[in-house]
């Protein structure tokens, strides 16, 4: 059994986000008022029992745009209207002309109709009118104009539409206006006096009803009659229609307030991005497209680590270096976004854990843990130590050692365990301690280069004297402006020691490199970008997974990778 549709071409939906995550990757609109749900609860149960009737919504929409009701058809989101248009008018011998990049479902709808695509580049703020006119011929079935365009935010004008409609009277000019409410300028509905123009709009964006899937098409009575025949008679569920009608009846006050907020955020976000050296396209939609260059994936991941999702385009030609950022339309959320962007794009400092990041402690601290456990006749392996560190709440070696001993079935008090550990680790006059085996992981030259770019700090669970001893012995103590130690603050994963380092440095924005989930969680809790690195000799796969699960924006192959990530 063969199918005409390639399953691999299916749209990849974004997974559901955890609570507290700010979703700025789907261009959704404002949160609907709670009162709207109360109206849903008060609906007559007949709404569920009977097939839905969209007449009331179509009538309200028609009145809103100033046409008769027979010129409006309600569909299951704007997507279904676009799909109906492509299936009704395009085909194997009837190509679709598509300026791109644009809404990626349009290419899919054309493919489902069996129609070839004629592509016209539209990466700049200037609508490619002359290029479109040059590609028209008598076979062109549909010319699609997404205005404001997704993902660039660019717009076409009414004059552009009239030129195209006149040049291709045999073609349908499809105008996708999903984001029209946010536009300062663009195509007004006067173009509907042209018989070969159809406009598609939605209640998913500025109206805040993406979950209801209510879209609509406006065109001549003849075009709308075709679109009715191209789909099922009951595309939108009764409760969704009821909510859409209630939202329309509430009037424009909330809509205007939301749009005003988004427009202000749009201008401010471009300023923030430009200040950080990022080129951001002028936009007329509820999003901004930012070209962050080769760091696109890292900026995406850095924002995700700060609890913010944005849209990237790794497989779309010409968009690989760009991120689309939805404007939240809320002052608190916008502040959260801009703070996170500043932190990811322009850190003011670099913070390092010491053990496993700067100091190789496999043959010192970890060997002391194993030897201390052996003194209590408990066998602990290096793999056991690694697993304990990956499990979390493991920023104090003495406590972790006691925990491992107890796991081996022996009760030992922390004071005795600590004394034994310290004797092995520090040594005596006659017997050098295990700490003599420690070595610097990151080359001094690397740390010197990093210190020339940004202030450096250490946040460690070591006692101050032990941290000082290592840094001075390796000749790098002068490179770190502050060292936060065991005596200074609660132990990680509490963010307090990281916050203290920022305070001492006099900065608000930083990145932190650590080798354990505790480091990552402490960094995230302090509002800095958490980066992971696998300590020498540790299980690469297990540790990488643990760091990523804890929320690391990126797990580095080595500390030197910072140079590539820094602006």
N, C-alpha and C positions, 0 to 999 in steps of 0.2 A: 504494500500500500504506500503510495507516494503522495506527498503534499506539495502544494504550490507555495506554501509559506515556510520559510526557513526559521526554525525555532531559535536559532542563535541571534536572530534579528530582534528578539523581544526586548522591550524597554526594561532596563534594569532598575527596579524600584529601590529607593533608599530604605535601609532597615529602620525600624522604629528606634527612636532615641530614648535614652534613659531619662528619668526624671531630673529636672534641673538643667538639662542641656538646652542651649539656645540654638534653635534650628533656623539658620539663615542660608539654607541650601535649596529651598523649594519655592521661593517667591510667594509664599502664602501671605494672606492679608491679616487684618486685625482680628483679635479674638471677639467673637460675637457676644453680645450681652447675655447674661444669665437669664434675663427675662424671656429671651427667645426660646430657651428650653422649657420654660414654664408654659409658654404657649403650645409647645409640642405636646406636653403632658395633658393639656386641656382639649386636644383635638378629639373630635367624634371618632369612635372606633371604626366607623364606616370608612374612614380614610384608609385603613389597613385592609378592609375586606373588599373594597371596590377597586377596579382598575382606575388608575389616576387620570385626571383630566387637566391638561395644561392650559385650558382656555383662559382662565382668570389671570394667570401669570403672563401669557402672551398679550392679553389685552392691556395689562399694566405696563409692560415693557413697550408696547406699541405707542401708548399714550406718552410715555417718557421720552421717546425719540421722535414723536410727531409723525407717525405713519399709521395706516390702517392695520388692524389686527391680522389681516390675511397676508401681510408682508413680514410677519415674524413667525419663526418656528423655534420652540424650545427643544433642546437636545440634552443628552447626558454629558454635561460639560461642553466646553468649546471643542474639545477633542472630537466628539462625535459629529459635530457640525462639519469640522474639517474633513473627517473621514467620509461623510456623506457626499460632500462636494467633490472630493477626488474620485470616488466611485461613480458618481453620477455623470461627471463631465470628462474625466481623463481616461486614457486607455493605452493599449500598445502602440497605436498610431497617433495618439493625441498626447504630446509631451506636456510636462509641467515646468514652467520657468520659475526658478527659485533663487532669489538673492541669498547668499550665505556668507558667514554662519548665521543660523537662525534656529528656531524651535525644531528640535531634532525629530519630533513625531511627524513632521510634514514629509520628510523623506520616506518614512515608513508607510504613510498613507498613500503616497504616490506609488510606492512599490506594490502595495496590496492591490492597487487599481491596475497594475501592469504597465504603468506609464513611465516612459523614460524621463530623466531629469535634465533640464538645461540649467546649468549653474552659473550664476553671476556673482563675483566677489563683492562683498559689502562689509569691509573691515573698518572703514573710516566713518567720520561723522556725516559725510556727504552721501546722500542717496544716489545710487548708480543709475540714474535715469537714462542717460545716453547709451550706456552699455546694455541696458534692458531693451531699449528700442531697437538696438542693432541686432539683437538675437531673436526678435519676433519673426514668425513666418505664419503662413496660413494654416499650419498644422497645430500651432500652439493652442492647447485646450484651456489652460489656467495660468495666469500670472499671479503669484502669491506675494503679497507685501505684508510682512509682520511689522506693525508700527504702533507703538514703540517696539523695536526689535528685541528679541531674546536670543542671545545673551548680551548684545552690545548696548542696547538702550537707544539706538539711533531711530530717527523718524523720517518718514516721507511726508510730502505736503499734498494738499488737495490738488494743486496744479500738476504735480507729478502723476497722480492717479488719472486726471483728465487727459493728460498727454498719452498715457499708456492705453486707456480705454478707447480713445479715438484712433490710435494707431493699430489696435487689434480688436475691431468690432466683432469678430467671430470668436473671440476668447472671453472667458469669464475672469474678471479681475477680483481676486479674493483678498480682502483686507482683514487680517487678524488683529483685532484691537483688544486683546486680553488685558493690556495694561493702560488703556486709554485714559482712565480716570486720573492717572499720575502725571500725564503729559502736560507741559506748559504750552505746547503747540503741536500741530500735526494735522491729521485729516479729519475734517468735520463731516457730519452726515449729509451735507449738501450734495456730496458725490452720489448719493442714492437716487438722484434724478437720472442717473445713467443706467440704462437697462442692463448693461453687462457688468455691473458692480454688485458684489455681495459683501456684507460686513459681518464678521463673527465677533461676539463679545462673550463675557463670562461673569458669573457672580462669585468665582473662586478667588479672585484677587482682592480688589479694594473693598468688596462687599463682605469678605471674610467667611465665605461659605464653600470652601474647597471640598469639605466632606460631604456636601449635599449633591455635588455634581450637577449644577444647573448652568447651562450655557445657552446661547441663542444665536440665530442667524437673522439678518435683516437684508431684504433685497426686494426686487420686483415681485409682484404676485406670481408671475410665471416661474421665476427661479425658486421661490419658496415652495410652490406646488411640487416642483421636481424634488426638492429636498425632503418634503414630507413623504413622498413615494419611495425615497431611497433608504428609509429607515423604518424601524418598527413603530407601531402606533402609540406605545406607552413607554418611552425611553427613560422617563424620570419618575422616581417613586413619589407617591402621594405625600408622605411626610416632608420630603425635600421640597416639593412644590409649595406646601403650606408655609415652610420656613422662609422660602424665597419671597413669597408674597408678603409675609409679615415684615421681612426686612425692607422691602420696597415701600411698604406703607409707613414705616417709621420715618421716612423722609431722608433728606440729605445732610442733616446737621452732623451726625456722627461720621458720615463718609467724608465730608469736607474737612472736619477736624483731623481725621486720620491722614488724608492726602496732604494737608498743610504740614503736618509733622514729618511725613516722609520726604516731602520736598526740601524741608530745612535740613534733615539728616543727609540727604543726597549731596547737597552742597558742602556740608561740613565734612562728610566722609572723604570726598575728593580732596579737600584741603589737608586732612590728616594723612592720606596716602601720598600726596605730592610732597608733603613735608618729610616723609620717610623715603623719598626718592623713587616712588612708585608711580608709573603712568596710569592714570585712571580715565577711561573714556567718559565724555559727557553723556549723561543718561537722562531719558525722559520717562523711565519706568521706576519700579520700586526696588531697584538693585543698581549696583555699580560694578562694572567689569574692570578689574585691576590686573595689569601686566606686571607680575612680580619676578619675571625672568626665570632663570634656572632654579630658583628656590621655591617654585610653586608648590611642589609636593611637601616640602618642609614647612612652609607657611601654613598650608592646609592642616598638617599634622600638629603644628604648634598651637593653632587655634583650637583644634579638637582637644588637645591636652588641657586647654583652658576652658573646655566645656562649650565650645562654639563650633557649629558645623557650617561650612561654606561649600560651594560647588566648584569642582575642578573639572578639567576636560583633557585628561592625559592622552586620549586616543583621537582627538578631533584636530584635524590639520589647521594650523594657524592659531589654535587656542591652547596649545600645550603649556604655555607659560602664564596662563591667565586664570584668575579666580573670580567667580561671580558671587557677590556678597549681597544678600537680601537686606534691605533696610528694615529694622524691627518696628519702627513706628511707635516707639516707647522710649522716653528719655532715659530711664534706668538701664534698659537693655542696650540702648545705643552707647551709653557710657561704658558699659561692660565690654561692648565690641571694640570701641576705640582704645580702651586701656589694654585689651588683649593684643590688638594690632600693634600698638606702640611697643609692647613687651616683646613680641615675636620679631618685628621688623627692626627695632632699634634698641637693643638691650643696653643698659648703662653699666653692667658689670657681669662678670662670670664667677660663679660659685662652684667649688669642688668639694666633694667628699674626699677624705684622705685615703683611708684603707681600701685597697682594691682599685682605686682610680689614679692616685698619685703614687701610692706606696704599694709595692708587691708584698703582701703579708702572708702568702701561702705557707712559707717555711718559717714564719715567725709567730704571729698571733694564732693562726689556725693550727700550727704544729703544737703550740702551747695548750690549746684547747684539747687536742687529742692526748697529749702527754698528761695533762691534769686529770682527765677522765681515767686514764690508765692507772694513775695513782690510787684511784678508788675501785680498781679492778673492773672497770667498764671499758669495753672496746668501742671506740668511736672512730669512724673512717673520715677521710676527707670529703667523701660524698655525703656523709651525714651532716657535716658542717655546712656544706653548700646548701643542702636541703633546708636546714634550719634558717639560714640567711634568706633563702627564697620565700620561706613561710611568713616572714614579717615579724615585727616586734623583736628585732634582733640587733639593735644598735649598741648593745652593751655585751662585750665578749664574756665578761664574768657571769652574767645572768644566763646567757646562752649556754655556756659550759655547764652551769648548774642544772639547766633544763635537760641537757643531753645525758648527764649523769643520772638524773631521776628517771629519764626514759629507760635507762639501762637497769632500773630496779634498785638503785641505791639512793638513800636519802643523805644529802650533804648540805650543810648550812652555807650560805653565800659567803660569809666571812672566811671560812676555811678554804673554800674553792678559790676565792679571790687571792688569798695569800699564796696558795700553791701556784696558781697561774702566774702571779707577778714574780715569784722566785724564778720560775722557768723563763719568763719573758725578759725580765730585766737582768738576771744573772747576778753574780757576785764578783768581788775582786779577783777571786781565783778561777771562776767559771763564767766566761762571757755568756750573756743571755741570748735567747733566740732572736731578739730584735736586731742583733748584728747582721743577720741574714737579709734584712730588708734592703730593697733597692728602689730607686726612682723609676717609675714606669714611663712617664712623659718626659722626654728629653728637656734638659734645662733650656736649650735654645728655643724650643717650642714655647715654653712658658714665658720666656723673655719676649717673644714676638707677641704673644697674647696680652702680656702686661703692658706693652706699648700701645695696644689698641683699646683696652678696657681695664678698669680696676679689677683685681683678682681677690678672692676670699676663699677661705677653707672653713667648712662646717664639719666637725668630726665628733665622734663619741669618745675619742681618746682623752685622757687627762692632759691638762695643759703642758705639763713638763715633758710628757712623752711625745706630744705633737711637735713642740718646739725642738726637741732633740733630733727628730728625724729631719725636719725642714732645714735646720741649721747644718746638720751633717751633710746633707745633699747640696748645700749651697744655694737654696732657693727661698729661704725665709724672707729675704728682702723683697721678693716679688709679690708677696701677699700682703695687702694692706690691713687685713684683719683675719684673725683665726678664732673661731668660736669653738669652744671645747666643752668637755663633760661638765665642768664646774659652772658654765655660764647659763645654761638653759635646760629645759626638759629634753629628753632624748627623742630622736627621730623614731617614729614618723610624725611626732608633734612638729608643727611648722615653726614653733617658737625660735629655735636656733637659726633657722634660715632668715626669719624676720629680723632677728637681732643683727645678723651680718649685713642686711640691707640698711638697717638703721645706722650701724657704725660706718658704713661706706657713704651714707647720705644719698642713697639712690632709691628709686621705686621699682625699676624694671631690671630684670636679670634673667639669665639662664643658669641652670644648675646641672652639673654632671655627677651622677652617682651610679653605683654598681648593685644596689639592692632595691627591692620594692619600698623599703622604709625611706630611702633617699628620694625616690620618685614621689611618694605620697607627701613627704615633708615639703618638697619643692612646690607641688601643686597646691598644697594648703596655704603656702605663703604667697601664692599668686605669681610665681615665676615659672618659666618654661622648663619642665623636667626632661632631662636627657639621660639616657642610660648608656652604660658601657659594661662589657663583660670583663670581669677581673681575669688576669692571666691564669690559665689552667682550669677555669670553671667550665662547666658543661655549657657549651655555646647555645644549643637549642633550648634547653630548659631555662637557662637564665634569661635569654632573649624573650622568651614567651612570658616569663614572670614579670619582667620589666615592662613589657608592652601591656600586659593585663593590669598592671598597677597604674598605667596611664602615661607612660613615657611618650613624649612626642616623637622621639626617634631613638633607636638603639645604635650608637656609633660603633664602628669597627675599632676605632682607636680615638684617643683624645685629640689627635692631630686633625681629625675630620672637622673639628670646630672651625678651622681656618676657612674651609670651603663654605660653611653655613653662615658665617658672620657677614653682615653687609659690608 
